[in-house]
């Protein structure tokens, strides 16, 4: 009979050490690499509040669809528009799915903007826009014409615009509540230009009061946070303050957005260098990811400000040279946007901003190509790893462990939610629909072992 190995720590030692360990770990957030419950939109489309109507999303889809047909009516033309970055093997599927998406659900999340997209207007004009936009939202709820996610961006809660911001919030929610249709699903208020957690706390308090006064569900209005000032990332004492901003929302914070242009501008970056690819934005994205990892708070990258706007438009007839210039301009802006979206996706940012309806073409082309190009390898790796019962496995030259398994599962969950992948394509992973719905690689393994 083999002798038992000799250990040096007594049972009392182990008990004491484990007690200390339990006390140390108590109160720490329970981390999880699983995709949070609910659907994350692939983008936020922002538009001035004065322009919002109940059918705005459908209108944007029609404009985008027209742009697709005019400047990339065939898969080969779409490949050319993106400088042949779109592989020939997936171009047909991407083109077909972009066209279908623009017809079926062109906008996943829309932001009614009372800040940058609204401009400088009188108080009377903003009052009217707040009431009108809320009435249009109520009508959109009744008609079923709103996008899956909707929100408003108020002005900053600064000493200059704070009163205006709270009045707009009050008018909008009061009008919406009195219309009787209730809040749209997932309704959010985006707070810009934050310099202290106290501003987030004030907004949360105002929402508490408005919900109670108007009979709205407690906590029904979410708060989204815009990170676009140095003070919203690093405090005066050098600490990363992003988690404090989220905590100040009192459980309401759903998404944190990066405002690239205000942030780089505040750091004295020259205007022509203010891009999503600037090193300062790279650092900011990484800080957000690390400080909010496994909290359930979603992250959204910024916007591409080079827009696919035709230089020659508004006339029934233009020359061949002008048409060529239009195409070159649109294709150039699409390429810039495509590269930005693909970079965001590769860095783990599955949502970012769109500012123009024609960007919907490059948005969905970038998202769909990302998932379609990675489908074969992800399916092979996940199928083999699950078959190995979650034991570390070498697939080709790639070593997979449990963290890889959850990451591969997340790939399929996000691809399905965005419409990039079909259920048949997801099934190539070797997982059933019921297993995918668990959203947890560990749960899948436990289910199979049982």
Secondary structure, DSSP 8 states (H G I E B T S, - for coil): --------S-HHHHHHHHHHHHHHHTTS-----S--SS---SEEEEEEGGG--TTHHHHHHHHHHHHHHHH--SHHHHHHHTTT-S-HHHHHHHHHHHHHHHHH-S-SEEEEESSTTT-S--HHHHHHHHHHHHHHHHHHHHHT-S-SEEEEEE---STTTHHHHHHHHHHHHHHHHHHTS---TT-EEEE-S--SHHHHHHHHHHHHHHHHHHT--TT-SEEEEEE-SGGGTB-TTS-B-HHHHHHHTTT-EEEEEE-HHHHHHHTT--GGG--TTSHHHHHHHHHHHHHHTTSS-EEE--B--S----SS-S-S---HHHHHHHHHHHHHHHHHHHHHHHHHHHTT---EEE-STTHHHHHHHHHHHHHHHHHHHHHHHHHHHHHTTT--EEETTEEE-HHHHHHHHHHHHHHHHHTSS-HHHHGGGS--HHHHHH--HHHHHHHHH-
